[in-house]
């Protein structure tokens, strides 16, 4: 796909909720749509995909129109202030999900422990206070292959 003069990969089948439900299970609503392959670079795509040898595509190295970049949750390094702001804004607006997408393994590893053992716990405390709860409930999905951490918030 070409956006603003740059080429990107798009895989519309990856994370398809209809396909994911073929095993008879159900998927929680907030987990039904995945954007990992919406305007992604070849670096991102080739973590999980392999092109056929007889197929030629243009170079796809830009990230400007990547879904996570446009949504403001793409990080090239650990950025405590920006991550805390993202969490606070999403909790204040009762977003069901917070996503942290990292540019690569180094940024992911640098941020993972700080997020899991600090920022997310702090955000959960804020969530509890704002909703009059003794504690907040959340679950998370840690995906080292895609360099992504997803937090699912429960507001009840």
VOPAGU-2260 file (C-alpha; in pm, 1 decimal, decimal comma):
REM VOPAGU-2260
SITE   aa  ch    i         X         Y         Z
SITE  UNK   A    0       0,0       0,0       0,0
SITE  UNK   A    1     124,7     350,7     -70,0
SITE  UNK   A    2      50,7     633,3     174,7
SITE  UNK   A    3     190,5     984,3     142,0
SITE  UNK   A    4     449,8     861,3    -106,7
SITE  UNK   A    5     579,2     575,7     111,6
SITE  UNK   A    6     511,5     205,1      72,8
SITE  UNK   A    7     381,4      -5,8     362,5
SITE  UNK   A    8     275,3    -362,7     415,6
SITE  UNK   A    9     -85,3    -437,0     509,4
SITE  UNK   A   10    -205,0    -783,0     609,7
SITE  UNK   A   11    -580,5    -764,1     653,2
SITE  UNK   A   12    -610,4   -1129,7     751,7
SITE  UNK   A   13    -381,3   -1117,1    1055,1
SITE  UNK   A   14    -585,4   -1082,6    1372,9
SITE  UNK   A   15    -913,8   -1132,3    1186,0
SITE  UNK   A   16   -1173,0   -1199,6    1461,6
SITE  UNK   A   17   -1386,0   -1422,4    1237,1
SITE  UNK   A   18   -1088,8   -1648,4    1165,3
SITE  UNK   A   19    -978,3   -1643,5    1530,1
SITE  UNK   A   20   -1322,9   -1763,1    1640,4
SITE  UNK   A   21   -1325,6   -2068,9    1412,3
SITE  UNK   A   22   -1210,6   -2287,9    1700,0
SITE  UNK   A   23   -1547,2   -2228,2    1866,1
SITE  UNK   A   24   -1417,6   -1992,6    2132,8
SITE  UNK   A   25   -1510,3   -1633,2    2178,4
SITE  UNK   A   26   -1282,6   -1333,5    2193,8
SITE  UNK   A   27   -1343,0   -1041,5    2432,0
SITE  UNK   A   28   -1456,7    -733,8    2238,8
SITE  UNK   A   29   -1148,1    -525,3    2320,8
SITE  UNK   A   30    -923,6    -799,2    2179,3
SITE  UNK   A   31   -1113,3    -853,6    1854,8
SITE  UNK   A   32    -929,6    -613,3    1627,3
SITE  UNK   A   33    -552,9    -610,1    1594,3
SITE  UNK   A   34    -361,8    -343,0    1406,4
SITE  UNK   A   35     -14,7    -497,4    1401,6
SITE  UNK   A   36      -1,5    -517,8    1023,5
SITE  UNK   A   37    -173,8    -193,9     926,2
SITE  UNK   A   38      81,8      15,1     736,3
SITE  UNK   A   39     384,9    -161,2     878,0
SITE  UNK   A   40     744,7    -168,7     763,4
SITE  UNK   A   41     924,2    -475,6     634,0
SITE  UNK   A   42    1120,0    -489,6     960,9
SITE  UNK   A   43     789,6    -532,3    1144,0
SITE  UNK   A   44     630,9    -769,4     893,2
SITE  UNK   A   45     927,1   -1003,5     863,0
SITE  UNK   A   46     918,9   -1083,0    1236,1
SITE  UNK   A   47     623,7   -1310,5    1163,6
SITE  UNK   A   48     585,0   -1332,4     785,4
SITE  UNK   A   49     793,6   -1465,9     500,6
SITE  UNK   A   50     752,0   -1356,7     139,8
SITE  UNK   A   51     748,4   -1607,6    -141,8
SITE  UNK   A   52    1079,2   -1602,3    -329,1
SITE  UNK   A   53     912,1   -1532,6    -663,5
SITE  UNK   A   54     728,5   -1220,6    -541,6
SITE  UNK   A   55     885,1    -875,5    -558,9
SITE  UNK   A   56     761,6    -580,0    -355,1
SITE  UNK   A   57     892,4    -226,4    -319,2
SITE  UNK   A   58    1099,5    -144,1     -13,5
SITE  UNK   A   59     877,1     -65,1     285,6
SITE  UNK   A   60    1085,6     110,9     549,0
SITE  UNK   A   61     874,3     409,7     657,2
SITE  UNK   A   62     673,7     411,0     980,8
SITE  UNK   A   63     503,0     752,8     963,7
SITE  UNK   A   64     162,8     609,7     869,9
SITE  UNK   A   65     186,5     300,4    1089,5
SITE  UNK   A   66    -127,2     259,4    1300,8
SITE  UNK   A   67      57,6     277,7    1633,2
SITE  UNK   A   68     259,1     583,5    1528,5
SITE  UNK   A   69     -59,1     766,5    1428,6
SITE  UNK   A   70    -229,3     667,9    1755,5
SITE  UNK   A   71      64,0     798,7    1961,3
SITE  UNK   A   72     151,5     469,0    2127,7
SITE  UNK   A   73     470,5     386,6    1933,8
SITE  UNK   A   74     794,8     419,6    2127,4
SITE  UNK   A   75    1154,0     417,3    2007,5
SITE  UNK   A   76    1283,0     414,0    2366,5
SITE  UNK   A   77    1154,7     420,5    2723,6
SITE  UNK   A   78     980,3     753,3    2785,8
SITE  UNK   A   79     834,5     756,6    3135,6
SITE  UNK   A   80     658,3    1092,3    3109,5
SITE  UNK   A   81     492,5    1014,0    2777,5
SITE  UNK   A   82     393,7     661,5    2884,6
SITE  UNK   A   83     249,8     787,2    3213,9
SITE  UNK   A   84      55,9    1054,8    3026,6
SITE  UNK   A   85     -80,3     794,2    2784,8
SITE  UNK   A   86    -194,5     570,5    3071,6
SITE  UNK   A   87    -353,0     858,1    3265,2
SITE  UNK   A   88    -542,4     985,3    2959,9
SITE  UNK   A   89    -668,8     640,8    2864,9
SITE  UNK   A   90    -783,1     562,4    3217,7
SITE  UNK   A   91    -948,3     903,3    3256,0
SITE  UNK   A   92   -1148,2     841,6    2939,0
SITE  UNK   A   93   -1218,1     479,6    3044,8
SITE  UNK   A   94   -1049,2     325,3    2743,9
SITE  UNK   A   95   -1065,6     -55,3    2773,5
SITE  UNK   A   96    -714,2    -103,6    2635,4
SITE  UNK   A   97    -372,5      61,9    2656,5
SITE  UNK   A   98    -116,6     -43,2    2395,0
SITE  UNK   A   99     257,1      19,1    2396,6
SITE  UNK   A  100     424,6     -67,5    2068,1
SITE  UNK   A  101     804,0     -52,8    2045,4
SITE  UNK   A  102    1026,4       7,8    1744,9
SITE  UNK   A  103    1237,7    -298,5    1815,9
SITE  UNK   A  104    1366,2    -547,7    2069,1
SITE  UNK   A  105    1598,9    -302,0    2242,1
SITE  UNK   A  106    1326,5     -42,4    2307,3
SITE  UNK   A  107    1084,6    -317,9    2413,5
SITE  UNK   A  108    1327,9    -474,3    2661,7
SITE  UNK   A  109    1430,7    -134,6    2799,5
SITE  UNK   A  110    1066,1     -46,2    2867,3
SITE  UNK   A  111     907,1    -377,6    2966,0
SITE  UNK   A  112    1010,6    -405,9    3331,6
SITE  UNK   A  113     955,0     -37,0    3400,3
SITE  UNK   A  114     607,1     -56,6    3256,0
SITE  UNK   A  115     509,8    -383,2    3423,5
SITE  UNK   A  116     659,2    -312,3    3765,2
SITE  UNK   A  117     597,5      58,6    3791,4
SITE  UNK   A  118     389,8     259,2    3549,1
SITE  UNK   A  119     105,8      11,3    3499,8
SITE  UNK   A  120      75,1     -50,3    3875,3
SITE  UNK   A  121      68,2     325,2    3935,8
SITE  UNK   A  122    -198,5     364,2    3668,0
SITE  UNK   A  123    -402,2      83,9    3829,2
SITE  UNK   A  124    -393,4     273,4    4159,6
SITE  UNK   A  125    -523,2     583,9    3983,8
SITE  UNK   A  126    -795,6     376,8    3819,2
SITE  UNK   A  127    -902,1     241,3    4159,8
SITE  UNK   A  128    -907,9     588,2    4318,2
SITE  UNK   A  129   -1110,3     739,6    4033,6
SITE  UNK   A  130   -1366,9     461,9    4052,4
SITE  UNK   A  131   -1389,6     427,2    4431,0
SITE  UNK   A  132   -1241,0      79,1    4431,7
SITE  UNK   A  133   -1009,5     -76,6    4687,4
SITE  UNK   A  134    -803,4    -214,5    4400,1
SITE  UNK   A  135    -814,3    -210,9    4022,6
SITE  UNK   A  136    -828,1    -512,8    3798,7
SITE  UNK   A  137    -638,0    -546,9    3476,9
SITE  UNK   A  138    -476,3    -810,8    3264,4
SITE  UNK   A  139    -206,2    -777,1    3007,8
SITE  UNK   A  140     -61,2    -942,2    2703,6
SITE  UNK   A  141     314,5    -928,4    2663,9
SITE  UNK   A  142     425,7   -1001,0    2307,8
SITE  UNK   A  143     806,2   -1002,5    2269,2
SITE  UNK   A  144     788,3   -1107,3    1902,4
SITE  UNK   A  145     581,0    -802,8    1806,0
SITE  UNK   A  146     751,0    -584,1    2070,8
SITE  UNK   A  147     413,6    -489,3    2215,7
SITE  UNK   A  148     249,8    -474,2    2557,5
SITE  UNK   A  149    -127,8    -450,2    2578,6
SITE  UNK   A  150    -312,8    -375,2    2903,9
SITE  UNK   A  151    -684,3    -458,0    2938,8
SITE  UNK   A  152    -851,8    -241,8    3204,9
SITE  UNK   A  153   -1160,9    -340,3    3404,5
SITE  UNK   A  154   -1360,5     -48,3    3540,8
SITE  UNK   A  155   -1610,3    -235,4    3758,8
